[in-house]
Amino acid sequence: MSNAVLGLSAGRGLFYLIVAGTAWGTAGAAAALVFQDSDMGPVSLSFWRCAGGFLLLLAARLVRPRRAQAPAHAHAPLSRRVRRIVVTGVALTVFQTAYFAAVQSTGLAVGTVVTMGSGPVLITLGARLALGERLGRGGVVAVVGALAGLVVLVLGGGGATVRPAGVAWGLLSAAAYAAMTLVTRWWGQDGGTDSSDTTVWSFAVVALCLLPLATAEGLVPRTAEPARVGVYLLYIAAVPTAVAYTLYFAGAAVVRSATVSVITLLEPVSAAVIAVALLGEALTVATVAGTVLMLAAVTGLAVAETRSMVAARREAAPV
């Protein structure tokens, strides 16, 4: 899991993002099982998710062979690395906590649509203004298609309630997610970022920020199935956290920000597939239509990203 951005191809970055978005979609199902078998609250779950992810990634760094470590020249000065870790950790804390507040205030459907729907828009605007990244006509169509698919997928069942406070929390969460994506891409442009280093210590920052809130909510859950809940928590810390975020930070540093924002929308697609296949939810027209729209948008942007990489290589090739 050690990935210095130095030398990582954009093609591999796309693959990392696809895997990360798909893995994130499994977290909701695992969290639902935790809530079902214990009285753990969402903030405490988020704390244990990040604390567990930090410990797993730290252990992996300690046991991996020395030759797998990023080369010394790939590391930025200590002050810059600390700044990256703190900014990423704080953004990740706000992103997760504000999202939970949005869901609590206005419901899962509306909270998800506001957060994940406004995220790509904010990222696209920010990438154009701050990074000079042009999305192009095809990219705009892909973003619009992905957002339409998200709305159909999440709100297609009806019964959603919109509350202004929940919308405000969702927008704050989306702004933090956009900031995290943009600064990751900006720092990755210098070609000297060790994404695994940022990921490990960012989770430590998140865990420290969430600890007081989690303690107030109830840090240790009451449950009649402690072993089962422990397995669920271990899975959440390992797959949709330690693995997925390591892949996300590596991929987001080398792929255009707007493309990152749309590809990570695979999370609700993955969650919908799990809900139908494993949790017994009904397969609806909205589920199928929203999934098709979002997969088409992700495929279109991946193709466009690949073409832009090929064009860039041709321009860079000596004549």
For each residue, the residues with C-beta under 8 A, 3 or more apart:
1: 57 60 196 242 243 246
2: 61 64 68 69 70 194 196
3: 8 194 195 196 246 250
4: 7 8 70 71 74 192 193 194 195 196
5: 8 74 188 191 192 193 194 195 250 253 254
6: 70 71 74 191 192 193
7: 4
8: 3 4 5 12 13 250 253 254
9: 12 13 254 309
10: 13 14 254 255 305 309
11: 14 15 306 309
12: 8 9 15 16 251
13: 8 9 10 16 17 250 251 252 253 254 255
14: 10 11 17 18 251 255 259 263 302 305 306
15: 11 12 18 19 251
16: 12 13 19 20 247 248 250 251
17: 13 14 20 21 247 248 251 252 255 259 260 263 264
18: 14 15 21 22 263 266 298 302
19: 15 16 22 23 244 247
20: 16 17 23 24 243 244 245 247 248 251 264
21: 17 18 24 25 263 264 265 266 267 270
22: 18 19 25 26 266 267 269 270
23: 19 20 26 27 239 240 243 244 247 270
24: 20 21 27 240 244 264 266 267 270
25: 21 22 28 240 266 267 268 269 270 271 272 273 274
26: 22 23 29 30 239 240 270 271 274
27: 23 24 30 31 49 236 240 241
28: 25 31 32 271 274
29: 26 32 33 271 274 275 278 279
30: 26 27 33 34 232 235 236 240
31: 27 28 34 35 42 45 236
32: 28 29 35 36 279
33: 29 30 36 37 232
34: 30 31 37 38 40 45 221 229 232 233 236
35: 31 32 38 40 45
36: 32 33
37: 33 34 223 224 225 228 229 232
38: 34 35 221 222 223 225 229
39: 218 221 222 223
40: 34 35 44 45 218 221 223 229
41: 44 45 214 217 218
42: 31 45 46 100 103 104
43: 46 47 97 100 210 213 214 217
44: 40 41 47 48 214 217 218 219 221
45: 31 34 35 40 41 42 48 49 233 236
46: 42 43 49 50 96 97 100 210 214
47: 43 44 50 51 207 210 211 213 214 219
48: 44 45 51 52 214 233 236 237
49: 27 45 46 52 53 233 236 237 241
50: 46 47 53 54 92 96 203 206 207 210 241
51: 47 48 54 55 203 207 237
52: 48 49 55 56 233 234 236 237 238 241 242
53: 49 50 56 57 203 237 238 241 242 245
54: 50 51 57 58 200 201 203 204 207
55: 51 52 58 59 237
56: 52 53 59 60 237 238 242
57: 1 53 54 60 61 196 199 200 203 242 246
58: 54 55 61 62 200
59: 55 56 62 63
60: 1 56 57 63 64 242
61: 2 57 58 64 196 200
62: 58 59
63: 59 60
64: 2 60 61 68 69
65: 68 69
66: 69
67:
68: 2 64 65
69: 2 64 65 66
70: 2 4 6 74 75 194 196 197
71: 4 6 74
72: 75
73: 192
74: 4 5 6 70 71 192 193 194
75: 70 72 81 192 194 197
76: 80 81 84 190 192 193
77: 80 81
78: 81 82
79: 82 83
80: 76 77 83 84
81: 75 76 77 78 84 85 197 198
82: 78 79 85 86
83: 79 80 86 87
84: 76 80 81 87 88 183 187 193 198
85: 81 82 88 89 197 198 201 202 205
86: 82 83 89 90 205
87: 83 84 90 91 183
88: 84 85 91 92 180 183 184 198 202 205 249
89: 85 86 92 93 201 202 203 204 205 206 209
90: 86 87 93 94 205 209
91: 87 88 94 95 176 177 179 180 183
92: 50 88 89 95 96 176 180 202 203 205 206
93: 89 90 96 97 205 206 209 210
94: 90 91 97 98 172 173 176
95: 91 92 98 99 173 176 177 180
96: 46 50 92 93 99 100 173 206
97: 43 46 93 94 100 101 173 210 213
98: 94 95 101 102 115 169 170 172 173 176
99: 95 96 102 103 111 115 169 170 173
100: 42 43 46 96 97 103 104
101: 97 98 104 105 166 169 173
102: 98 99 105 106 110 111 114 115 166 167 169 170 173
103: 42 99 100 106 107 108 111 112 166
104: 42 100 101 166
105: 101 102 111 163 165 166 169
106: 102 103 110 111 114 161 162 163 165 166 167 169 170
107: 103 110 111 160 161 166
108: 103 111 112
109: 112 113 154 155 157 159 160
110: 102 106 107 113 114 155 160 161 162 163 166 167 170
111: 99 102 103 105 106 107 108 114 115 166 169 170
112: 103 108 109 115 116 150 154 268
113: 109 110 116 117 150 151 154 155 170
114: 102 106 110 111 117 118 166 167 170 171 174
115: 98 99 102 111 112 118 119 170 171 173 174 177
116: 112 113 119 120 150 174 265 267 268
117: 113 114 120 121 147 150 151 174
118: 114 115 121 122 170 171 174
119: 115 116 122 123 174 177 178 181 261
120: 116 117 123 124 143 146 147 258 261 262 265
121: 117 118 124 125 143 147
122: 118 119 125 126 174 175 178
123: 119 120 126 127 177 178 181 182 257 258 260 261
124: 120 121 127 128 135 143 257 258 261
125: 121 122 128 129
126: 122 123 129 130 131 178 179 182 257
127: 123 124 130 131 133 135 182 185 256 257 258
128: 124 125 131 132 133 134 135
129: 125 126
130: 126 127 182 186
131: 126 127 128 182 185 186 189 257
132: 128
133: 127 128 256 257 258
134: 128
135: 124 127 128 139 140 143 256 258
136: 139 140 304
137: 140 141
138: 141 142 300 304
139: 135 136 142 143 258 259 301 304
140: 135 136 137 143 144
141: 137 138 144 145 300
142: 138 139 145 146 262 297 298 300 301 304
143: 120 121 124 135 139 140 146 147 258 261 262 297 301
144: 140 141 147 148
145: 141 142 148 149 293 294 296 297 300
146: 120 142 143 149 150 262 265 293 294 297 298 301
147: 117 120 121 143 144 150 151
148: 144 145 151 152 293
149: 145 146 152 153 265 289 290 291 292 293 294 295 296 297
150: 112 113 116 117 146 147 153 154 265 268 290 294
151: 113 117 147 148 154 155 290
152: 148 149 155 156 286 289 290 293
153: 149 150 156 268 269 272 286 287 289 290 291 293 294
154: 109 112 113 150 151 268 290
155: 109 110 113 151 152 158 160 286
156: 152 153 284 285 286 287 289 290
157: 109 284 286
158: 155
159: 109
160: 107 109 110 155
161: 106 107 110
162: 106 110 166 167
163: 105 106 110 166 167
164: 167 168
165: 105 106 168 169
166: 101 102 103 104 105 106 107 110 111 114 162 163 169 170
167: 102 106 110 114 162 163 164 170 171
168: 164 165 171 172
169: 98 99 101 102 105 106 111 165 166 172 173
170: 98 99 102 106 110 111 113 114 115 118 166 167 173 174
171: 114 115 118 167 168 174 175
172: 94 98 168 169 175 176
173: 94 95 96 97 98 99 101 102 115 169 170 176 177
174: 114 115 116 117 118 119 122 170 171 177 178
175: 122 171 172 178 179
176: 91 92 94 95 98 172 173 179 180
177: 91 95 115 119 123 173 174 180 181
178: 119 122 123 126 174 175 181 182 261
179: 91 126 175 176 182 183
180: 88 91 92 95 176 177 183 184
181: 119 123 177 178 184 185 252 257 260 261
182: 123 126 127 130 131 178 179 185 186 257
183: 84 87 88 91 179 180 186 187
184: 88 180 181 187 188 198 249 252 253
185: 127 131 181 182 188 189 252 253 255 256 257 260
186: 130 131 182 183 189
187: 84 183 184 190 193 253
188: 5 184 185 191 193 195 252 253 254
189: 131 185 186 253
190: 76 187 193
191: 5 6 188
192: 4 5 6 73 74 75 76
193: 4 5 6 74 76 84 187 188 190 198 253
194: 2 3 4 5 70 74 75 197 198
195: 3 4 5 188 198 199 246 249 250 253
196: 1 2 3 4 57 61 70 199 200 246 250
197: 70 75 81 85 194 200 201
198: 81 84 85 88 184 193 194 195 201 202 249
199: 57 195 196 202 203 245 246 249
200: 54 57 58 61 196 197 203 204
201: 54 85 89 197 198 204 205
202: 85 88 89 92 198 199 205 206
203: 50 51 53 54 57 89 92 199 200 206 207 241 245
204: 54 89 200 201 207 208
205: 85 86 88 89 90 92 93 201 202 208 209
206: 50 89 92 93 96 202 203 209 210
207: 47 50 51 54 203 204 210 211
208: 204 205 211
209: 89 90 93 205 206
210: 43 46 47 50 93 97 206 207 213 214
211: 47 207 208 214 215
212: 215 216
213: 43 47 97 210 216 217
214: 41 43 44 46 47 48 210 211 217 218 219
215: 211 212 218 219
216: 212 213
217: 41 43 44 213 214
218: 39 40 41 44 214 215 221
219: 44 47 214 215
220:
221: 34 38 39 40 44 218 229
222: 38 39
223: 37 38 39 40 226 229
224: 37
225: 37 38 228 229
226: 223 229 230
227: 230 231
228: 37 225 231 232
229: 34 37 38 40 221 223 225 226 232 233
230: 226 227 233 234
231: 227 228 234 235
232: 30 33 34 37 228 229 235 236
233: 34 45 48 49 52 229 230 236 237
234: 52 230 231 237 238
235: 30 231 232 238 239 240
236: 27 30 31 34 45 48 49 52 232 233 239 240 241
237: 48 49 51 52 53 55 56 233 234 241 242
238: 52 53 56 234 235 241 242 243
239: 23 26 235 236 242 243 244
240: 23 24 25 26 27 30 235 236 243 244
241: 27 49 50 52 53 203 236 237 238 244 245
242: 1 52 53 56 57 60 237 238 239 245 246
243: 1 20 23 238 239 240 246 247
244: 19 20 23 24 239 240 241 247 248
245: 20 53 199 203 241 242 248 249
246: 1 3 57 195 196 199 242 243 249 250
247: 16 17 19 20 23 243 244 250 251
248: 16 17 20 244 245 251 252 264
249: 88 184 195 198 199 245 246 252 253
250: 3 5 8 13 16 195 196 246 247 253 254
251: 12 13 14 15 16 17 20 247 248 254 255 260
252: 13 17 181 184 185 188 248 249 255 257 260
253: 5 8 13 184 185 187 188 189 193 195 249 250
254: 5 8 9 10 13 188 250 251
255: 10 13 14 17 185 251 252 259 260 263 305
256: 127 133 135 185 259 260 305 308
257: 123 124 126 127 131 133 181 182 185 252 260 261
258: 120 123 124 127 133 135 139 143 261 262 301
259: 14 17 139 255 256 262 263 301 302 304 305
260: 17 123 181 185 251 252 255 256 257 263 264
261: 119 120 123 124 143 178 181 257 258 264 265
262: 120 142 143 146 258 259 265 297 298 301
263: 14 17 18 21 255 259 260 266 298 301 302
264: 17 20 21 24 248 260 261 267
265: 21 116 120 146 149 150 261 262 268 269 294 297 298
266: 18 21 22 24 25 263 269 270 294 298
267: 21 22 24 25 116 264 270 271
268: 25 112 116 150 153 154 265 271 272 294
269: 22 25 153 265 266 272 273 290 291 294 295
270: 21 22 23 24 25 26 266 267 273 274
271: 25 26 28 29 267 268 274 275
272: 25 153 268 269 275 276 287 290 291
273: 25 269 270 276 277 291
274: 25 26 28 29 270 271 277 278 279
275: 29 271 272 278 279 281
276: 272 273 279 281 282 283 287
277: 273 274
278: 29 274 275
279: 29 32 274 275 276
280:
281: 275 276
282: 276
283: 276 287 288
284: 156 157 287 288
285: 156 288 289
286: 152 153 155 156 157 289 290
287: 153 156 272 276 283 284 290 291
288: 283 284 285 291 292
289: 149 152 153 156 285 286 292 293
290: 149 150 151 152 153 154 156 269 272 286 287 293 294
291: 149 153 269 272 273 287 288 294 295
292: 149 288 289 295 296
293: 145 146 148 149 152 153 289 290 296 297
294: 145 146 149 150 153 265 266 268 269 290 291 297 298
295: 149 269 291 292 298 299
296: 145 149 292 293 299 300
297: 142 143 145 146 149 262 265 293 294 300 301
298: 18 142 146 262 263 265 266 294 295 301 302
299: 295 296 302 303
300: 138 141 142 145 296 297 303 304
301: 139 142 143 146 258 259 262 263 297 298 304 305
302: 14 18 259 263 298 299 305 306
303: 299 300 306 307
304: 136 138 139 142 259 300 301 307 308
305: 10 14 255 256 259 301 302 308 309
306: 11 14 302 303 309 310
307: 303 304 310 311
308: 256 304 305 311 312
309: 9 10 11 305 306 312 313
310: 306 307 313 314
311: 307 308 314 315
312: 308 309 315 316
313: 309 310 316 317
314: 310 311 317
315: 311 312
316: 312 313
317: 313 314
318:
319:
